[in-house]
Amino acid sequence: MARQLLGKEVTAALNEKIKSRAAALKEKGVEPTLGIIRVGEREDDLSYERGAVKRCETLGVACKKILLPADVTQEVLMDAVRQVNEDDSIHGVLIFRPLPRHLDEEAVIRALDPAKDVDGITDGSMVGVFAGREQGFPPCTPQACMEILDHYQIDCTGKKAVVVGRSLVVGKPAAMMLLKKNATVTVCHTRTKDMPSVVKEADIVIVAAGRAGVVDDRYVSPGQIIIDVGINVNDQGRLCGDVAYDKVEPIVDAITPVPGGVGSVTTSVLVGHVVEAAARKCR
Ligand code: NAP
């Protein structure tokens, strides 16, 4: 039976670190603060916001919300972004996306100060990830994958890593972050030939394809570590990953479940970024 790499164990350890860092900053007179810009009232956004605000409260991070109507103009939204950029009491900013269709999302992202981009959506943050330097913040989901590897002391140095998926939000940054950890990285996508044999060769596999059960027993081999980023709803209406868990788990060494794996770590990563942004301001 494979070892389960559990999000709640990673989150518990991460939360302790974040909490004590936030408390230390407060002692220096800095209260780490997340600015939330939400346009409209999409149920997905509201539910993520409730989770993020609750996690912030538990960990000693304040939240300031800027709530705008669904029919807000580009001008008013750009003003809100300028306002959070200039507000020294706000250290990190979360902008809910996708924005309503009448708004120019790219312009909004371009306007955000990368130093406050705790969700890793700006080009500035992406440069930081690709250059391997402290600039902006990596997107929370690939960072959550790295936190899982770190927590379970999975050393990537010299290991063969395969990332399935090449999106800018998960696959590409995950590949760069594995490279920074000295893995030898291959990225697979829909044009990859003979993907099962490529994936089978890896020591560490991160799957972010957005297709339920795309990696099954034909793709894996004994000894592998499997990180499943996927969040899908199956025919029975249940959450499932991009990995066919029941077929893969008996073969590999360790695997993240869905739900209860990567997804449960991302909110803490976001809050951790806010605390890091506040700490950088103090340096
Ligand atoms: P995306 O933008 O749709 O990208 C999917 C990538 O997977 C693409 O690069 C695509 O290749 C590749 N792909 C799709 N089907 C494939 C196949 N059969 N074989 C090989 N490669 C395949 O998705 P995403 O935003 O990266 O998200 C990926 C998954 O992660 C989704 O299930 C999403 O729900 C989940 N997710 C989870 C979290 C979390 O917090 N856990 C956060 C964000 C996303 P091409 O480039 O060739 O099209």
Boltz pocket constraint, residues with backbone or C-beta under 6 A from the ligand:
constraints:
  - pocket:
      binder: B
      contacts: [[A, 141], [A, 164], [A, 165], [A, 166], [A, 167], [A, 168], [A, 169], [A, 170], [A, 171], [A, 188], [A, 189], [A, 190], [A, 191], [A, 192], [A, 195], [A, 207], [A, 208], [A, 209], [A, 210], [A, 211], [A, 214], [A, 228], [A, 229], [A, 230], [A, 231], [A, 232], [A, 242], [A, 262], [A, 263], [A, 264], [A, 266]]
      max_distance: 6.0
